[in-house]
Amino acid sequence: MDFELTDEQRMIVDTVRTFVTTELEPHEDEVERLDEVPPALAERIRRKALDAGLYAANMPEELGGGGLDATSMTLVERELGRTGYALQMLVARPSNILQACEGEQRERYLLPTIRGERHDCLAMTEPGAGSDVRSMTTRAVRDGDTYVINGTKHFISHADAADFVILFATTGATGATTGKNPITAFLVDLDTPGLTVTRGSAAVSHRGYHQCELSFTDCRVPADRRLGEEGRGFDLMGEWLGASRLSVAATSVGRARRVLDLATGWAAERRQFGQTIGRFQGVGFPLADMATELEAAELLTMRAAWKLDQGTMTDRDAAMAKLYASEALGRITDRAVQIFGGMGLMAELPIERFWRDARVERIWDGTSEIQRHIISRSLLRPLGS
């Protein structure tokens, strides 16, 4: 097995890491204080990302994207993960679902998003349908050459900074309680009459990266804005979830690496009882555990990415990577707070922010419990259980 990066991959890592260090990290405190990225700053970062060739790196080269394979893209996500989502989202990676666009949809949604002229968000979760997405009640009813949409979505990331939403809604007559609602995807401009976007509750994690609520009241969407076939939205959703869970794993690895670097530096400099605190087993051993967990998380994540490139990645592979990397990040950030002591909880250092930000990774894009369900099901199904 060859674990060495290619020359091109090493160049990608160096380029993204330099961009994060010079263009994103210096603005973290401002974003934390304001709970937003000032519009002028956001536009400046997007422009620099475009100029650096980092924008839409996940999209095919023939469409104007970077054309990176899954392994290289996971390395990009890992490096971007060293900072918070409010800043890293400006180095946009459009949803891979948009590759299902056809005809006029490509000119209206796909290509402008790749060029950085439009921005997408994705709406799946509802107040009563989180892990159980099949129970969603947002409904799209065909009426001639339009669909009439009614319902509510919440926890929709960065909808306040998007131009359109990739919406999942049920289109069948089957009741929500059956758990077999046919789901369909739609492309809906956020200025469509009948659609209201409001900021959701303030979160302790990832300030500046807002969660929004989308309310649909007799919202009419042209039938040609349907993405893919009617009733086949769950298939599109599955394609997105695998890549999304791999992205969460990669960003968790990147953030954990930065936290470990900070904790190691502190342990090597901070002195108590006449020596640096890293010499005490109470500090050195946790550092060893942090480093070991980080390496394991990275190996699981990169293996899943490699298998995705080979066309052999399973739901179990993505679930294992997402589960372990996100939970390892939680443990690593918690240990880092302990190593820093009281200073680990002070706002003047980034440790408490990483600690807060880490918590959500075990919830979105499939909770840890859902990942365990996927993994255990893969073990038991072949045995008929």
NUDOTI-165486 format. One record per residue (C-alpha): residue number from 1; residue in one letter; x negated, y, z negated. Coordinates in nm, 2 decimals, decimal comma. Layout:
<mardrens>
MARDREN  rogu  vovo      xx      yy      zz
MARDREN   NUM     A       X       Y       Z
...
</mardrens>
This chain:
<mardrens>
MARDREN  rogu  vovo      xx      yy      zz
MARDREN     1     M    0,00    0,00    0,00
MARDREN     2     D   -0,14    0,34    0,10
MARDREN     3     F   -0,05    0,62   -0,14
MARDREN     4     E   -0,27    0,88    0,03
MARDREN     5     L   -0,10    1,18    0,18
MARDREN     6     T   -0,17    1,26    0,55
MARDREN     7     D   -0,37    1,58    0,64
MARDREN     8     E   -0,04    1,73    0,75
MARDREN     9     Q    0,14    1,64    0,42
MARDREN    10     R   -0,15    1,79    0,22
MARDREN    11     M   -0,12    2,11    0,42
MARDREN    12     I    0,25    2,12    0,36
MARDREN    13     V    0,20    2,08   -0,01
MARDREN    14     D   -0,06    2,35   -0,02
MARDREN    15     T    0,16    2,59    0,18
MARDREN    16     V    0,47    2,54   -0,03
MARDREN    17     R    0,28    2,55   -0,36
MARDREN    18     T    0,11    2,88   -0,26
MARDREN    19     F    0,44    3,02   -0,16
MARDREN    20     V    0,60    2,93   -0,49
MARDREN    21     T    0,31    3,07   -0,69
MARDREN    22     T    0,29    3,40   -0,50
MARDREN    23     E    0,64    3,47   -0,39
MARDREN    24     L    0,88    3,30   -0,64
MARDREN    25     E    0,72    3,26   -0,98
MARDREN    26     P    0,64    3,63   -1,03
MARDREN    27     H    1,02    3,70   -1,02
MARDREN    28     E    1,13    3,44   -1,27
MARDREN    29     D    1,16    3,67   -1,57
MARDREN    30     E    1,35    3,93   -1,38
MARDREN    31     V    1,60    3,68   -1,25
MARDREN    32     E    1,64    3,54   -1,61
MARDREN    33     R    1,70    3,89   -1,74
MARDREN    34     L    1,95    4,00   -1,47
MARDREN    35     D    2,12    3,66   -1,42
MARDREN    36     E    2,09    3,73   -1,05
MARDREN    37     V    1,84    3,77   -0,77
MARDREN    38     P    1,86    4,13   -0,65
MARDREN    39     P    1,99    4,14   -0,29
MARDREN    40     A    1,68    4,32   -0,15
MARDREN    41     L    1,45    4,07   -0,32
MARDREN    42     A    1,66    3,78   -0,19
MARDREN    43     E    1,64    3,91    0,16
MARDREN    44     R    1,27    3,97    0,14
MARDREN    45     I    1,20    3,61    0,01
MARDREN    46     R    1,42    3,46    0,29
MARDREN    47     R    1,23    3,66    0,55
MARDREN    48     K    0,90    3,55    0,42
MARDREN    49     A    1,02    3,19    0,41
MARDREN    50     L    1,13    3,21    0,77
MARDREN    51     D    0,80    3,37    0,87
MARDREN    52     A    0,61    3,09    0,69
MARDREN    53     G    0,80    2,82    0,87
MARDREN    54     L    0,95    2,69    0,55
MARDREN    55     Y    1,31    2,76    0,62
MARDREN    56     A    1,54    2,47    0,72
MARDREN    57     A    1,25    2,23    0,71
MARDREN    58     N    1,49    1,94    0,67
MARDREN    59     M    1,66    2,00    1,00
MARDREN    60     P    1,55    1,85    1,33
MARDREN    61     E    1,29    2,04    1,53
MARDREN    62     E    1,50    2,03    1,85
MARDREN    63     L    1,76    2,24    1,66
MARDREN    64     G    1,51    2,49    1,54
MARDREN    65     G    1,44    2,33    1,20
MARDREN    66     G    1,11    2,21    1,06
MARDREN    67     G    1,17    1,85    1,16
MARDREN    68     L    1,01    1,71    0,85
MARDREN    69     D    1,06    1,34    0,76
MARDREN    70     A    1,21    1,24    0,43
MARDREN    71     T    0,87    1,18    0,26
MARDREN    72     S    0,74    1,52    0,36
MARDREN    73     M    1,07    1,69    0,27
MARDREN    74     T    1,05    1,53   -0,07
MARDREN    75     L    0,71    1,68   -0,12
MARDREN    76     V    0,85    2,02   -0,03
MARDREN    77     E    1,13    1,97   -0,28
MARDREN    78     R    0,88    1,87   -0,54
MARDREN    79     E    0,68    2,19   -0,50
MARDREN    80     L    0,99    2,41   -0,49
MARDREN    81     G    1,10    2,24   -0,81
MARDREN    82     R    0,83    2,42   -1,00
MARDREN    83     T    1,06    2,72   -1,02
MARDREN    84     G    1,44    2,77   -1,08
MARDREN    85     Y    1,71    2,71   -0,83
MARDREN    86     A    1,81    3,08   -0,80
MARDREN    87     L    1,47    3,14   -0,64
MARDREN    88     Q    1,40    2,81   -0,46
MARDREN    89     M    1,74    2,82   -0,29
MARDREN    90     L    1,62    3,12   -0,09
MARDREN    91     V    1,38    2,88    0,09
MARDREN    92     A    1,70    2,73    0,23
MARDREN    93     R    1,75    2,37    0,32
MARDREN    94     P    2,09    2,36    0,49
MARDREN    95     S    2,32    2,07    0,40
MARDREN    96     N    2,23    1,77    0,62
MARDREN    97     I    2,61    1,71    0,67
MARDREN    98     L    2,60    2,00    0,92
MARDREN    99     Q    2,43    1,78    1,17
MARDREN   100     A    2,78    1,63    1,22
MARDREN   101     C    2,89    1,96    1,38
MARDREN   102     E    3,01    1,92    1,74
MARDREN   103     G    3,09    2,17    2,02
MARDREN   104     E    3,16    2,52    1,91
MARDREN   105     Q    3,09    2,42    1,55
MARDREN   106     R    2,72    2,40    1,63
MARDREN   107     E    2,71    2,76    1,75
MARDREN   108     R    2,93    2,90    1,47
MARDREN   109     Y    2,79    2,71    1,18
MARDREN   110     L    2,49    2,47    1,24
MARDREN   111     L    2,25    2,68    1,44
MARDREN   112     P    2,30    3,02    1,26
MARDREN   113     T    2,24    2,84    0,93
MARDREN   114     I    1,92    2,69    1,06
MARDREN   115     R    1,81    3,04    1,18
MARDREN   116     G    1,89    3,19    0,83
MARDREN   117     E    2,18    3,40    0,97
MARDREN   118     R    2,45    3,22    0,78
MARDREN   119     H    2,45    3,03    0,45
MARDREN   120     D    2,64    2,73    0,34
MARDREN   121     C    2,77    2,58    0,02
MARDREN   122     L    2,95    2,25   -0,05
MARDREN   123     A    3,27    2,20   -0,24
MARDREN   124     M    3,35    1,86   -0,37
MARDREN   125     T    3,41    1,88   -0,75
MARDREN   126     E    3,74    1,98   -0,90
MARDREN   127     P    3,86    2,04   -1,26
MARDREN   128     G    4,01    1,69   -1,26
MARDREN   129     A    3,78    1,52   -1,02
MARDREN   130     G    3,41    1,51   -1,11
MARDREN   131     S    3,25    1,17   -1,11
MARDREN   132     D    3,57    1,03   -0,97
MARDREN   133     V    3,57    1,22   -0,64
MARDREN   134     R    3,84    1,00   -0,49
MARDREN   135     S    4,09    1,15   -0,73
MARDREN   136     M    4,05    1,50   -0,58
MARDREN   137     T    4,39    1,67   -0,53
MARDREN   138     T    4,29    1,96   -0,30
MARDREN   139     R    4,50    1,87    0,00
MARDREN   140     A    4,49    1,96    0,37
MARDREN   141     V    4,81    1,91    0,56
MARDREN   142     R    4,81    1,91    0,94
MARDREN   143     D    5,05    2,18    1,08
MARDREN   144     G    5,02    2,20    1,46
MARDREN   145     D    4,67    2,31    1,55
MARDREN   146     T    4,58    2,41    1,19
MARDREN   147     Y    4,54    2,25    0,85
MARDREN   148     V    4,71    2,42    0,55
MARDREN   149     I    4,49    2,38    0,24
MARDREN   150     N    4,60    2,41   -0,12
MARDREN   151     G    4,40    2,33   -0,44
MARDREN   152     T    4,10    2,43   -0,65
MARDREN   153     K    3,73    2,35   -0,66
MARDREN   154     H    3,49    2,44   -0,94
MARDREN   155     F    3,12    2,41   -1,02
MARDREN   156     I    3,05    2,51   -0,66
MARDREN   157     S    2,69    2,62   -0,66
MARDREN   158     H    2,59    2,96   -0,50
MARDREN   159     A    2,93    3,01   -0,33
MARDREN   160     D    2,90    3,37   -0,41
MARDREN   161     A    2,59    3,39   -0,18
MARDREN   162     A    2,73    3,18    0,10
MARDREN   163     D    2,92    3,26    0,42
MARDREN   164     F    3,11    2,93    0,46
MARDREN   165     V    3,19    2,62    0,26
MARDREN   166     I    3,18    2,25    0,36
MARDREN   167     L    3,50    2,15    0,19
MARDREN   168     F    3,62    1,80    0,11
MARDREN   169     A    4,00    1,76    0,07
MARDREN   170     T    4,24    1,48    0,09
MARDREN   171     T    4,45    1,45    0,41
MARDREN   172     G    4,66    1,15    0,34
MARDREN   173     A    5,00    1,09    0,19
MARDREN   174     T    4,85    0,85   -0,07
MARDREN   175     G    4,89    0,97   -0,43
MARDREN   176     A    4,58    1,08   -0,62
MARDREN   177     T    4,64    0,81   -0,89
MARDREN   178     T    4,57    0,53   -0,65
MARDREN   179     G    4,20    0,63   -0,62
MARDREN   180     K    4,22    0,57   -0,24
MARDREN   181     N    4,28    0,91   -0,11
MARDREN   182     P    4,16    0,95    0,25
MARDREN   183     I    3,91    1,24    0,24
MARDREN   184     T    3,83    1,48    0,52
MARDREN   185     A    3,56    1,74    0,55
MARDREN   186     F    3,62    2,10    0,68
MARDREN   187     L    3,41    2,41    0,77
MARDREN   188     V    3,59    2,70    0,61
MARDREN   189     D    3,47    3,06    0,63
MARDREN   190     L    3,48    3,22    0,28
MARDREN   191     D    3,67    3,53    0,42
MARDREN   192     T    3,96    3,31    0,54
MARDREN   193     P    4,29    3,44    0,41
MARDREN   194     G    4,42    3,23    0,13
MARDREN   195     L    4,08    3,14   -0,01
MARDREN   196     T    3,95    3,32   -0,32
MARDREN   197     V    3,60    3,29   -0,46
MARDREN   198     T    3,54    3,38   -0,82
MARDREN   199     R    3,24    3,34   -1,05
MARDREN   200     G    3,27    3,06   -1,29
MARDREN   201     S    3,16    3,04   -1,66
MARDREN   202     A    2,81    3,15   -1,74
MARDREN   203     A    2,57    2,86   -1,78
MARDREN   204     V    2,27    2,83   -2,00
MARDREN   205     S    2,09    2,65   -1,71
MARDREN   206     H    1,94    2,82   -1,41
MARDREN   207     R    2,04    3,17   -1,46
MARDREN   208     G    2,09    3,36   -1,13
MARDREN   209     Y    2,21    3,04   -0,97
MARDREN   210     H    2,58    3,08   -1,01
MARDREN   211     Q    2,86    2,83   -1,03
MARDREN   212     C    3,19    2,94   -0,87
MARDREN   213     E    3,55    2,85   -0,84
MARDREN   214     L    3,73    2,83   -0,50
MARDREN   215     S    4,11    2,86   -0,49
MARDREN   216     F    4,30    2,77   -0,18
MARDREN   217     T    4,66    2,89   -0,15
MARDREN   218     D    4,82    2,81    0,18
MARDREN   219     C    4,49    2,86    0,34
MARDREN   220     R    4,51    2,79    0,71
MARDREN   221     V    4,21    2,65    0,89
MARDREN   222     P    4,20    2,57    1,26
MARDREN   223     A    4,19    2,20    1,33
MARDREN   224     D    3,87    2,24    1,53
MARDREN   225     R    3,70    2,33    1,20
MARDREN   226     R    3,74    1,97    1,08
MARDREN   227     L    3,40    1,82    1,04
MARDREN   228     G    3,40    1,46    1,17
MARDREN   229     E    3,70    1,24    1,19
MARDREN   230     E    4,01    1,28    0,97
MARDREN   231     G    3,98    1,05    0,67
MARDREN   232     R    3,61    0,99    0,72
MARDREN   233     G    3,48    1,26    0,49
MARDREN   234     F    3,38    1,00    0,23
MARDREN   235     D    3,12    0,87    0,48
MARDREN   236     L    2,97    1,21    0,52
MARDREN   237     M    2,98    1,26    0,15
MARDREN   238     G    2,78    0,94    0,10
MARDREN   239     E    2,51    1,06    0,35
MARDREN   240     W    2,48    1,39    0,16
MARDREN   241     L    2,47    1,23   -0,19
MARDREN   242     G    2,17    1,01   -0,11
MARDREN   243     A    1,96    1,30    0,01
MARDREN   244     S    2,09    1,52   -0,27
MARDREN   245     R    2,00    1,28   -0,54
MARDREN   246     L    1,65    1,23   -0,40
MARDREN   247     S    1,62    1,61   -0,40
MARDREN   248     V    1,72    1,63   -0,77
MARDREN   249     A    1,46    1,36   -0,84
MARDREN   250     A    1,19    1,55   -0,65
MARDREN   251     T    1,26    1,89   -0,81
MARDREN   252     S    1,27    1,72   -1,16
MARDREN   253     V    0,92    1,58   -1,09
MARDREN   254     G    0,79    1,93   -0,98
MARDREN   255     R    0,93    2,10   -1,28
MARDREN   256     A    0,80    1,83   -1,52
MARDREN   257     R    0,45    1,87   -1,36
MARDREN   258     R    0,45    2,25   -1,43
MARDREN   259     V    0,57    2,19   -1,79
MARDREN   260     L    0,30    1,93   -1,85
MARDREN   261     D    0,04    2,17   -1,72
MARDREN   262     L    0,16    2,44   -1,95
MARDREN   263     A    0,17    2,20   -2,25
MARDREN   264     T   -0,17    2,06   -2,18
MARDREN   265     G   -0,32    2,41   -2,15
MARDREN   266     W   -0,16    2,51   -2,48
MARDREN   267     A   -0,29    2,20   -2,66
MARDREN   268     A   -0,64    2,26   -2,53
MARDREN   269     E   -0,65    2,62   -2,65
MARDREN   270     R   -0,43    2,64   -2,96
MARDREN   271     R   -0,63    2,59   -3,28
MARDREN   272     Q   -0,51    2,47   -3,62
MARDREN   273     F   -0,71    2,32   -3,91
MARDREN   274     G   -1,03    2,41   -3,74
MARDREN   275     Q   -0,98    2,24   -3,40
MARDREN   276     T   -0,76    2,24   -3,09
MARDREN   277     I   -0,43    2,08   -3,15
MARDREN   278     G   -0,47    1,84   -2,86
MARDREN   279     R   -0,72    1,65   -3,07
MARDREN   280     F   -0,45    1,55   -3,31
MARDREN   281     Q   -0,27    1,23   -3,22
MARDREN   282     G    0,06    1,40   -3,30
MARDREN   283     V    0,00    1,62   -2,99
MARDREN   284     G   -0,23    1,41   -2,78
MARDREN   285     F   -0,01    1,10   -2,77
MARDREN   286     P    0,30    1,29   -2,66
MARDREN   287     L    0,09    1,44   -2,38
MARDREN   288     A   -0,01    1,09   -2,28
MARDREN   289     D    0,36    0,98   -2,28
MARDREN   290     M    0,46    1,28   -2,08
MARDREN   291     A    0,19    1,22   -1,82
MARDREN   292     T    0,28    0,85   -1,79
MARDREN   293     E    0,65    0,92   -1,75
MARDREN   294     L    0,58    1,19   -1,49
MARDREN   295     E    0,37    0,95   -1,28
MARDREN   296     A    0,64    0,68   -1,30
MARDREN   297     A    0,91    0,93   -1,20
MARDREN   298     E    0,70    1,05   -0,90
MARDREN   299     L    0,63    0,69   -0,78
MARDREN   300     L    1,01    0,60   -0,79
MARDREN   301     T    1,09    0,92   -0,61
MARDREN   302     M    0,83    0,89   -0,34
MARDREN   303     R    0,91    0,52   -0,29
MARDREN   304     A    1,28    0,61   -0,23
MARDREN   305     A    1,17    0,88    0,02
MARDREN   306     W    0,94    0,63    0,20
MARDREN   307     K    1,23    0,38    0,22
MARDREN   308     L    1,46    0,65    0,36
MARDREN   309     D    1,21    0,71    0,64
MARDREN   310     Q    1,21    0,33    0,71
MARDREN   311     G    1,59    0,33    0,71
MARDREN   312     T    1,60    0,09    0,41
MARDREN   313     M    1,68    0,33    0,12
MARDREN   314     T    1,98    0,20   -0,07
MARDREN   315     D    2,22    0,38   -0,31
MARDREN   316     R    2,03    0,19   -0,59
MARDREN   317     D    1,70    0,34   -0,48
MARDREN   318     A    1,83    0,69   -0,49
MARDREN   319     A    2,01    0,63   -0,82
MARDREN   320     M    1,70    0,49   -0,98
MARDREN   321     A    1,49    0,79   -0,87
MARDREN   322     K    1,75    1,04   -0,98
MARDREN   323     L    1,82    0,87   -1,31
MARDREN   324     Y    1,46    0,83   -1,42
MARDREN   325     A    1,32    1,16   -1,29
MARDREN   326     S    1,60    1,37   -1,44
MARDREN   327     E    1,59    1,20   -1,78
MARDREN   328     A    1,21    1,20   -1,79
MARDREN   329     L    1,22    1,58   -1,72
MARDREN   330     G    1,45    1,61   -2,03
MARDREN   331     R    1,21    1,42   -2,25
MARDREN   332     I    0,91    1,60   -2,12
MARDREN   333     T    1,05    1,95   -2,17
MARDREN   334     D    1,17    1,86   -2,52
MARDREN   335     R    0,82    1,73   -2,61
MARDREN   336     A    0,67    2,05   -2,47
MARDREN   337     V    0,89    2,26   -2,70
MARDREN   338     Q    0,76    2,06   -2,99
MARDREN   339     I    0,40    2,10   -2,88
MARDREN   340     F    0,44    2,48   -2,85
MARDREN   341     G    0,61    2,48   -3,19
MARDREN   342     G    0,81    2,80   -3,27
MARDREN   343     M    0,67    2,97   -2,96
MARDREN   344     G    0,83    2,70   -2,75
MARDREN   345     L    1,17    2,86   -2,83
MARDREN   346     M    1,07    3,22   -2,77
MARDREN   347     A    1,19    3,39   -2,45
MARDREN   348     E    0,85    3,54   -2,39
MARDREN   349     L    0,73    3,20   -2,27
MARDREN   350     P    0,89    2,99   -2,00
MARDREN   351     I    0,91    2,67   -2,20
MARDREN   352     E    1,25    2,73   -2,35
MARDREN   353     R    1,38    2,81   -2,00
MARDREN   354     F    1,26    2,49   -1,86
MARDREN   355     W    1,41    2,31   -2,16
MARDREN   356     R    1,75    2,46   -2,09
MARDREN   357     D    1,73    2,42   -1,71
MARDREN   358     A    1,64    2,05   -1,75
MARDREN   359     R    1,97    1,95   -1,91
MARDREN   360     V    2,19    2,00   -1,60
MARDREN   361     E    1,98    1,76   -1,39
MARDREN   362     R    2,14    1,46   -1,57
MARDREN   363     I    2,49    1,58   -1,48
MARDREN   364     W    2,52    1,72   -1,13
MARDREN   365     D    2,49    1,52   -0,81
MARDREN   366     G    2,61    1,22   -1,01
MARDREN   367     T    2,57    1,19   -1,39
MARDREN   368     S    2,32    0,95   -1,54
MARDREN   369     E    2,61    0,72   -1,62
MARDREN   370     I    2,72    0,71   -1,26
MARDREN   371     Q    2,36    0,63   -1,16
MARDREN   372     R    2,35    0,34   -1,41
MARDREN   373     H    2,68    0,22   -1,27
MARDREN   374     I    2,54    0,21   -0,92
MARDREN   375     I    2,23    0,03   -1,04
MARDREN   376     S    2,41   -0,23   -1,25
MARDREN   377     R    2,67   -0,29   -0,97
MARDREN   378     S    2,38   -0,37   -0,73
MARDREN   379     L    2,25   -0,62   -0,98
MARDREN   380     L    2,58   -0,79   -1,06
MARDREN   381     R    2,76   -0,79   -0,72
MARDREN   382     P    2,54   -1,06   -0,56
MARDREN   383     L    2,63   -1,29   -0,86
MARDREN   384     G    3,00   -1,24   -0,79
MARDREN   385     S    3,05   -1,02   -1,10
</mardrens>
